[in-house]
Amino acid sequence: MRNGIALALAATLVLPLAASAGGQDLQELIAECEACHGPDGVSAEDDVPSLADRSPAWLREVLEQFHFYERHCPTTTYRSGDHPKTPTNMCSIANTLSEEDRQALANHFANQ
């Protein structure tokens, strides 16, 4: 019985990191974040905050605020990656993320 509970708990912690429920690969989402927020979430830009070393709860809350358009969304451009200089804002980006995506990204960058 204990082994079954341990396996179920392990699956709930690991599966969201492998792929999101929305069908987007977590590594692709991380790369999209890093296109502005820098490698491992460490920004070199004055107008883009670093994500690394923030608490998962704080990161999740901010993503939720952007997702529901409860936070100011200034227009900026992707700094690198597949879309350099393409205009965007965090509300548009966060709005495409599922609840599982937001949690997986918060967990990932909190551990950088």
DSSP file (Angstrom, degrees, kcal/mol; ACC not computed):
  #  RESIDUE AA STRUCTURE BP1 BP2  ACC     N-H-->O    O-->H-N    N-H-->O    O-->H-N    TCO  KAPPA ALPHA  PHI   PSI    X-CA   Y-CA   Z-CA
    1    1 A M     >        0   0    0      0, 0.0     4,-1.9     0, 0.0     5,-0.2   0.000 360.0 360.0 360.0 -45.9    0.0    0.0    0.0
    2    2 A R  H  >  +     0   0    0      1,-0.2     4,-2.6     2,-0.2     5,-0.2   0.882 360.0  53.9 -63.3 -38.1    2.8    2.5    0.9
    3    3 A N  H  > S+     0   0    0      1,-0.2     4,-2.5     2,-0.2    -1,-0.2   0.893 107.3  51.5 -62.9 -39.1    4.6    1.7   -2.3
    4    4 A G  H  > S+     0   0    0      2,-0.2     4,-2.2     1,-0.2    -1,-0.2   0.898 111.4  46.7 -64.1 -41.3    1.5    2.5   -4.3
    5    5 A I  H  X S+     0   0    0     -4,-1.9     4,-2.5     2,-0.2    -2,-0.2   0.910 112.4  50.4 -66.5 -42.4    1.1    5.8   -2.5
    6    6 A A  H  X S+     0   0    0     -4,-2.6     4,-2.5     1,-0.2    -2,-0.2   0.903 111.5  48.1 -62.7 -41.7    4.8    6.7   -3.0
    7    7 A L  H  X S+     0   0    0     -4,-2.5     4,-2.4     2,-0.2    -1,-0.2   0.905 111.6  49.7 -65.5 -41.3    4.5    5.8   -6.8
    8    8 A A  H  X S+     0   0    0     -4,-2.2     4,-2.0     2,-0.2    -2,-0.2   0.917 112.2  47.9 -64.2 -42.7    1.4    8.0   -7.2
    9    9 A L  H  X S+     0   0    0     -4,-2.5     4,-1.4     2,-0.2    -2,-0.2   0.919 111.3  50.4 -63.8 -44.0    3.0   10.9   -5.4
   10   10 A A  H  X S+     0   0    0     -4,-2.5     4,-2.2     1,-0.2     5,-0.3   0.903 109.4  51.7 -61.1 -41.4    6.2   10.6   -7.5
   11   11 A A  H  X S+     0   0    0     -4,-2.4     4,-2.4     1,-0.2    -1,-0.2   0.890 107.7  51.5 -63.6 -39.7    4.1   10.5  -10.7
   12   12 A T  H  < S+     0   0    0     -4,-2.0    -1,-0.2     1,-0.2    -2,-0.2   0.791 114.5  44.0 -70.1 -25.2    2.2   13.7   -9.7
   13   13 A L  H  < S+     0   0    0     -4,-1.4     4,-0.2    -3,-0.2    -2,-0.2   0.821 121.8  35.8 -85.1 -32.3    5.5   15.5   -9.1
   14   14 A V  H >X S+     0   0    0     -4,-2.2     3,-1.4    -5,-0.2     4,-0.9   0.869 104.3  64.8 -92.0 -41.2    7.4   14.3  -12.2
   15   15 A L  H >X S+     0   0    0     -4,-2.4     4,-1.5     1,-0.3     3,-0.9   0.867  96.5  56.3 -57.5 -42.0    4.8   14.1  -14.9
   16   16 A P  H 34 S+     0   0    0      0, 0.0    -1,-0.3     0, 0.0    -2,-0.1   0.783 106.3  53.8 -62.3 -21.7    4.0   17.9  -15.0
   17   17 A L  H <4 S+     0   0    0     -3,-1.4    -2,-0.2    -4,-0.2     3,-0.1   0.736 103.9  55.2 -81.7 -22.0    7.8   18.4  -15.7
   18   18 A A  H << S-     0   0    0     -4,-0.9     8,-0.5    -3,-0.9     9,-0.3   0.933 127.2 -19.0 -77.0 -47.3    7.9   16.0  -18.7
   19   19 A A  B  <  -A   25   0A   0     -4,-1.5    -1,-0.3     6,-0.2     6,-0.2  -0.980  69.6-110.6-158.4 151.9    5.1   17.7  -20.7
   20   20 A S    >   -     0   0    0      4,-2.1     3,-1.3    -2,-0.3    -3,-0.1  -0.434  24.8-119.1 -86.0 162.0    2.3   20.0  -20.0
   21   21 A A  T 3  S+     0   0    0      1,-0.3    -1,-0.1    -2,-0.1    78,-0.0   0.781 112.2  65.2 -68.1 -26.3   -1.4   19.1  -20.2
   22   22 A G  T 3  S-     0   0    0      2,-0.1    -1,-0.3     1,-0.1     3,-0.1   0.475 118.6-109.6 -76.7  -0.4   -1.9   21.7  -22.9
   23   23 A G  S <  S+     0   0    0     -3,-1.3     2,-0.4     1,-0.3    -2,-0.1   0.378  78.0 128.7  90.7  -5.0    0.3   19.6  -25.2
   24   24 A Q        -     0   0    0      1,-0.1    -4,-2.1    -5,-0.0    -1,-0.3  -0.686  63.8-117.1 -85.4 137.4    3.3   22.0  -25.2
   25   25 A D  B  >  -A   19   0A   0     -2,-0.4     4,-2.0    -6,-0.2     3,-0.5  -0.535  15.8-133.7 -71.6 134.0    6.6   20.5  -24.3
   26   26 A L  H  > S+     0   0    0     -8,-0.5     4,-2.8    -2,-0.2     5,-0.2   0.877 105.7  56.1 -58.0 -39.7    8.1   21.9  -21.1
   27   27 A Q  H  > S+     0   0    0     -9,-0.3     4,-2.1     1,-0.2    -1,-0.2   0.864 107.0  50.0 -63.4 -34.7   11.5   22.4  -22.8
   28   28 A E  H  > S+     0   0    0     -3,-0.5     4,-2.0     2,-0.2    -1,-0.2   0.902 111.3  48.6 -67.8 -40.9    9.9   24.5  -25.5
   29   29 A L  H  X S+     0   0    0     -4,-2.0     4,-2.3     2,-0.2    -2,-0.2   0.911 110.7  50.6 -64.7 -42.2    8.1   26.6  -23.0
   30   30 A I  H  X S+     0   0    0     -4,-2.8     4,-2.8     1,-0.2    -2,-0.2   0.922 109.3  51.3 -60.8 -44.4   11.3   27.1  -21.0
   31   31 A A  H  X S+     0   0    0     -4,-2.1     4,-1.1     1,-0.2    -1,-0.2   0.886 108.5  51.9 -61.1 -39.1   13.1   28.1  -24.2
   32   32 A E  H  < S+     0   0    0     -4,-2.0     4,-0.5     2,-0.2     3,-0.4   0.921 111.6  46.4 -64.2 -43.0   10.4   30.7  -24.9
   33   33 A C  H >X S+     0   0    0     -4,-2.3     4,-3.0     1,-0.2     3,-1.4   0.922 110.8  52.8 -62.2 -43.8   10.8   32.2  -21.4
   34   34 A E  H 3X S+     0   0    0     -4,-2.8     4,-1.3     1,-0.3    -1,-0.2   0.693  90.1  77.5 -68.8 -18.1   14.5   32.2  -21.8
   35   35 A A  H 3< S+     0   0    0     -4,-1.1    44,-0.8    -3,-0.4    45,-0.7   0.792 118.8  12.2 -61.4 -26.6   14.3   34.1  -25.1
   36   36 A C  H <4 S+     0   0    0     -3,-1.4     9,-0.2    -4,-0.5    -2,-0.2   0.716 131.1  49.6-113.1 -42.1   13.6   37.2  -22.9
   37   37 A H  H  < S-     0   0    0     -4,-3.0    14,-0.4     1,-0.2    -3,-0.2   0.430 107.4-119.1 -86.4   1.3   14.4   36.3  -19.4
   38   38 A G    ><  -     0   0    0     -4,-1.3     3,-2.4    -5,-0.2     5,-0.2   0.103  48.0 -33.4  86.7 163.2   17.8   34.8  -20.2
   39   39 A P  G >  S+     0   0    0      0, 0.0     3,-1.6     0, 0.0    -8,-0.0  -0.303 133.6   1.5 -56.4 132.3   19.5   31.4  -19.9
   40   40 A D  G 3  S-     0   0    0      1,-0.3     3,-0.1   -10,-0.1    -2,-0.1   0.684 131.1 -67.4  59.4  20.0   18.2   29.6  -16.8
   41   41 A G  G <  S+     0   0    0     -3,-2.4    10,-2.9     1,-0.2    11,-1.9   0.688  99.4 134.3  78.0  18.5   16.0   32.6  -16.1
   42   42 A V    <   -     0   0    0     -3,-1.6    -1,-0.2     8,-0.2     2,-0.2  -0.878  45.7-148.9-104.8 104.6   18.8   35.0  -15.4
   43   43 A S        -     0   0    0     -2,-0.8     7,-0.1    -5,-0.2    -5,-0.1  -0.459  23.3-171.6 -78.7 141.1   18.1   38.2  -17.3
   44   44 A A        +     0   0    0     -2,-0.2     2,-0.4     5,-0.1    -1,-0.1   0.309  64.8  94.8-103.8   2.9   20.8   40.5  -18.7
   45   45 A E    >   -     0   0    0      3,-0.3     3,-0.9    -9,-0.2    -2,-0.1  -0.785  69.6-143.6-101.7 138.0   18.2   43.1  -19.6
   46   46 A D  T 3  S+     0   0    0     -2,-0.4    -1,-0.1     1,-0.2    -3,-0.0   0.827 102.5  45.5 -65.6 -31.9   17.3   46.1  -17.3
   47   47 A D  T 3  S+     0   0    0      1,-0.1    -1,-0.2     2,-0.1    -2,-0.0   0.352 103.7  69.8 -97.4   6.6   13.7   46.0  -18.3
   48   48 A V  S <  S-     0   0    0     -3,-0.9    -3,-0.3   -12,-0.1    -1,-0.1  -0.979  79.0-134.8-126.0 119.1   13.2   42.2  -18.0
   49   49 A P        -     0   0    0      0, 0.0     2,-0.2     0, 0.0    -5,-0.1  -0.340  20.0-111.7 -73.1 152.2   13.3   40.6  -14.5
   50   50 A S        -     0   0    0     -7,-0.1    -8,-0.2     1,-0.1   -12,-0.1  -0.561  20.4-164.6 -74.9 145.9   15.2   37.4  -13.7
   51   51 A L    >   +     0   0    0    -10,-2.9     3,-1.4   -14,-0.4    -9,-0.2   0.661  54.7 106.1-102.0 -24.6   13.1   34.4  -12.9
   52   52 A A  T 3  S+     0   0    0    -11,-1.9    58,-0.2     1,-0.2     3,-0.1  -0.239  84.5  12.6 -61.5 142.8   15.8   32.3  -11.3
   53   53 A D  T 3  S+     0   0    0     56,-1.2    -1,-0.2     1,-0.2     2,-0.2   0.559  90.9 129.5  69.9  11.0   15.8   31.9   -7.5
   54   54 A R    <   -     0   0    0     -3,-1.4    -1,-0.2    55,-0.3    58,-0.1  -0.587  69.5 -94.8 -85.5 158.5   12.3   33.3   -7.0
   55   55 A S     >  -     0   0    0     -2,-0.2     4,-2.5     1,-0.1     5,-0.2  -0.450  25.6-125.8 -71.9 147.8    9.8   31.2   -5.0
   56   56 A P  H  > S+     0   0    0      0, 0.0     4,-2.6     0, 0.0     5,-0.2   0.870 111.9  55.2 -60.9 -34.4    7.5   28.9   -7.0
   57   57 A A  H  > S+     0   0    0      2,-0.2     4,-2.3     1,-0.2     5,-0.2   0.918 109.4  45.9 -65.0 -42.2    4.6   30.6   -5.2
   58   58 A W  H  > S+     0   0    0      2,-0.2     4,-2.5     1,-0.2     5,-0.2   0.942 114.2  47.6 -65.5 -47.0    5.6   34.0   -6.3
   59   59 A L  H  X S+     0   0    0     -4,-2.5     4,-2.5     1,-0.2    -2,-0.2   0.917 112.9  49.0 -60.7 -43.4    6.3   32.9   -9.9
   60   60 A R  H  X S+     0   0    0     -4,-2.6     4,-2.4    -5,-0.2    -1,-0.2   0.915 110.8  50.6 -62.3 -43.6    3.0   31.1  -10.1
   61   61 A E  H  X S+     0   0    0     -4,-2.3     4,-2.5     2,-0.2    -2,-0.2   0.917 111.1  47.9 -61.9 -44.5    1.1   34.1   -8.7
   62   62 A V  H  X S+     0   0    0     -4,-2.5     4,-2.5     2,-0.2     5,-0.2   0.925 111.9  49.3 -64.1 -44.1    2.7   36.5  -11.3
   63   63 A L  H  X S+     0   0    0     -4,-2.5     4,-2.8     1,-0.2    -1,-0.2   0.891 110.8  51.2 -61.4 -38.4    1.9   34.1  -14.1
   64   64 A E  H  X S+     0   0    0     -4,-2.4     4,-2.3     2,-0.2    -2,-0.2   0.922 109.1  50.7 -62.9 -44.3   -1.7   33.9  -12.9
   65   65 A Q  H  <>S+     0   0    0     -4,-2.5     5,-3.4     1,-0.2     6,-0.8   0.916 114.3  43.4 -61.9 -43.7   -1.9   37.7  -12.8
   66   66 A F  H ><5S+     0   0    0     -4,-2.5     3,-1.5     3,-0.2    -1,-0.2   0.914 111.4  55.5 -66.2 -41.9   -0.6   37.9  -16.4
   67   67 A H  H 3<5S+     0   0    0     -4,-2.8    -2,-0.2     1,-0.3    -1,-0.2   0.882 114.8  38.2 -58.3 -40.8   -2.8   35.0  -17.5
   68   68 A F  T 3<5S-     0   0    0     -4,-2.3    -1,-0.3    -5,-0.1    -2,-0.2   0.211 113.9-114.3 -98.4  15.0   -6.0   36.7  -16.2
   69   69 A Y  T < 5S+     0   0    0     -3,-1.5    -3,-0.2     1,-0.1    -4,-0.1   0.857  77.9 129.6  56.5  39.1   -4.9   40.2  -17.3
   70   70 A E      < +     0   0    0     -5,-3.4     2,-0.4    -6,-0.2    -4,-0.2   0.358  59.8  60.2-100.3   2.0   -4.7   41.4  -13.7
   71   71 A R  S    S-     0   0    0     -6,-0.8    20,-0.1    -5,-0.1    -2,-0.0  -0.964  98.8 -92.2-131.2 145.6   -1.2   42.8  -14.1
   72   72 A H        -     0   0    0     -2,-0.4    18,-0.1     1,-0.1    -2,-0.1  -0.320  36.4-157.7 -58.5 135.2    0.1   45.6  -16.4
   73   73 A C        -     0   0    0     -4,-0.1    -1,-0.1    17,-0.1     2,-0.1  -0.734   7.5-167.4-121.0  80.9    1.4   44.1  -19.6
   74   74 A P        -     0   0    0      0, 0.0    16,-0.4     0, 0.0     2,-0.3  -0.401  28.2-111.0 -67.6 144.7    3.8   46.4  -21.3
   75   75 A T        +     0   0    0     14,-0.1     2,-0.2    -2,-0.1    14,-0.2  -0.569  49.6 155.3 -75.8 137.5    4.7   45.6  -24.9
   76   76 A T  E     -B   88   0B   0     12,-3.1    12,-2.8    -2,-0.3     2,-0.3  -0.738  35.7-109.6-141.4-170.9    8.3   44.4  -25.4
   77   77 A T  E     -B   87   0B   0     10,-0.3     2,-0.1    -2,-0.2     6,-0.0  -0.959  32.9 -98.9-128.6 150.4   10.1   42.3  -28.0
   78   78 A Y        -     0   0    0      8,-1.9     7,-2.8     5,-0.4   -42,-0.2  -0.430  29.8-153.5 -59.9 140.7   11.6   38.8  -27.8
   79   79 A R        -     0   0    0    -44,-0.8     2,-0.2     5,-0.2   -43,-0.2   0.732  65.2 -20.1 -92.4 -25.4   15.3   39.2  -27.3
   80   80 A S  S >  S+     0   0    0    -45,-0.7     3,-0.7   -48,-0.1     2,-0.1  -0.813  92.4  71.5-159.5-163.7   16.5   36.0  -28.9
   81   81 A G  T 3  S-     0   0    0     -2,-0.2   -49,-0.1     1,-0.2   -50,-0.0  -0.436 105.9 -27.8  78.9-152.4   15.3   32.5  -29.8
   82   82 A D  T 3  S+     0   0    0      1,-0.2    -1,-0.2    -2,-0.1   -50,-0.0   0.636 138.0  43.6 -76.7 -14.3   12.9   31.8  -32.7
   83   83 A H  S X  S+     0   0    0     -3,-0.7     3,-2.1     3,-0.1    -5,-0.4  -0.210  72.4 176.4-125.9  43.8   11.2   35.2  -32.6
   84   84 A P  T 3  S+     0   0    0      0, 0.0    -5,-0.2     0, 0.0    -3,-0.1  -0.232  75.1   4.2 -57.9 137.4   13.8   38.0  -32.1
   85   85 A K  T 3  S+     0   0    0     -7,-2.8    -6,-0.1     1,-0.2     3,-0.0   0.534  91.0 141.3  67.8  10.3   12.4   41.5  -32.2
   86   86 A T    <   -     0   0    0     -3,-2.1    -8,-1.9    -8,-0.1    -1,-0.2  -0.716  57.0-116.1 -80.1 125.9    8.8   40.2  -32.5
   87   87 A P  E     +B   77   0B   0      0, 0.0     2,-0.3     0, 0.0   -10,-0.3  -0.336  52.3 143.7 -62.9 142.7    6.5   42.4  -30.3
   88   88 A T  E     -B   76   0B   0    -12,-2.8   -12,-3.1   -14,-0.0     2,-0.3  -0.947  32.5-147.1-160.4 175.3    4.8   40.6  -27.4
   89   89 A N     >  -     0   0    0     -2,-0.3     4,-1.7   -14,-0.2     3,-0.3  -0.972  32.0-110.3-150.2 160.9    3.7   41.1  -23.8
   90   90 A M  H  > S+     0   0    0    -16,-0.4     4,-3.2    -2,-0.3     5,-0.3   0.793 113.8  58.5 -66.0 -28.7    3.5   38.8  -20.8
   91   91 A C  H  > S+     0   0    0      2,-0.2     4,-2.0     1,-0.2    -1,-0.2   0.929 107.2  47.5 -66.3 -42.3   -0.3   38.7  -20.8
   92   92 A S  H  4 S+     0   0    0     -3,-0.3     4,-0.4     2,-0.2    -2,-0.2   0.889 117.1  43.5 -63.7 -38.7   -0.4   37.3  -24.4
   93   93 A I  H >< S+     0   0    0     -4,-1.7     3,-1.4     1,-0.2     4,-0.3   0.954 115.5  45.9 -71.6 -51.1    2.2   34.7  -23.5
   94   94 A A  H >< S+     0   0    0     -4,-3.2     3,-1.5     1,-0.3    -2,-0.2   0.807 102.6  66.7 -64.2 -29.1    0.8   33.7  -20.1
   95   95 A N  T 3< S+     0   0    0     -4,-2.0    -1,-0.3    -5,-0.3    -2,-0.2   0.724  97.2  54.5 -65.6 -20.7   -2.7   33.5  -21.6
   96   96 A T  T <  S+     0   0    0     -3,-1.4     2,-0.4    -4,-0.4    -1,-0.3   0.541  91.3  96.3 -87.5  -7.3   -1.6   30.5  -23.8
   97   97 A L    <   -     0   0    0     -3,-1.5     2,-0.1    -4,-0.3    -3,-0.0  -0.666  68.3-136.7 -91.4 135.3   -0.4   28.5  -20.7
   98   98 A S     >  -     0   0    0     -2,-0.4     4,-2.5     1,-0.1     5,-0.2  -0.302  33.4-101.7 -74.8 169.5   -2.5   25.9  -19.0
   99   99 A E  H  > S+     0   0    0      1,-0.2     4,-2.0     2,-0.2     5,-0.2   0.898 126.9  50.2 -58.2 -41.1   -2.6   25.7  -15.2
  100  100 A E  H  > S+     0   0    0      2,-0.2     4,-2.6     1,-0.2    -1,-0.2   0.879 108.3  52.5 -66.6 -38.2   -0.2   22.8  -15.4
  101  101 A D  H  > S+     0   0    0      2,-0.2     4,-2.7     1,-0.2     5,-0.2   0.938 109.0  49.8 -60.7 -46.8    2.2   24.8  -17.6
  102  102 A R  H  X S+     0   0    0     -4,-2.5     4,-2.2     1,-0.2    -2,-0.2   0.900 113.6  45.4 -61.5 -41.7    2.2   27.7  -15.2
  103  103 A Q  H  X S+     0   0    0     -4,-2.0     4,-2.6     2,-0.2    -1,-0.2   0.923 112.8  49.9 -68.5 -43.3    3.0   25.5  -12.3
  104  104 A A  H  X S+     0   0    0     -4,-2.6     4,-2.4     1,-0.2    -2,-0.2   0.905 112.9  47.0 -62.8 -41.4    5.7   23.6  -14.1
  105  105 A L  H  X S+     0   0    0     -4,-2.7     4,-2.6     2,-0.2     5,-0.3   0.911 111.4  51.0 -66.8 -41.8    7.4   26.8  -15.2
  106  106 A A  H  X S+     0   0    0     -4,-2.2     4,-1.8    -5,-0.2    -2,-0.2   0.928 112.9  46.2 -60.2 -44.8    7.2   28.2  -11.7
  107  107 A N  H  X S+     0   0    0     -4,-2.6     4,-1.0     2,-0.2    -2,-0.2   0.916 112.9  50.6 -63.6 -43.1    8.8   25.1  -10.3
  108  108 A H  H >< S+     0   0    0     -4,-2.4     3,-0.9     1,-0.2    -2,-0.2   0.963 114.2  40.6 -61.1 -54.7   11.5   25.0  -13.0
  109  109 A F  H >< S+     0   0    0     -4,-2.6     3,-1.2     1,-0.3   -56,-1.2   0.781 108.5  60.9 -71.5 -25.7   12.6   28.6  -12.6
  110  110 A A  H 3< S+     0   0    0     -4,-1.8    -1,-0.3    -5,-0.3    -2,-0.2   0.768 104.5  52.1 -66.9 -24.3   12.4   28.5   -8.8
  111  111 A N  T <<        0   0    0     -4,-1.0    -1,-0.2    -3,-0.9    -2,-0.2   0.290 360.0 360.0 -96.0  10.0   15.0   25.8   -9.0
  112  112 A Q    <         0   0    0     -3,-1.2    -1,-0.2   -58,-0.1    -2,-0.1   0.441 360.0 360.0 -89.1 360.0   17.5   27.6  -11.1
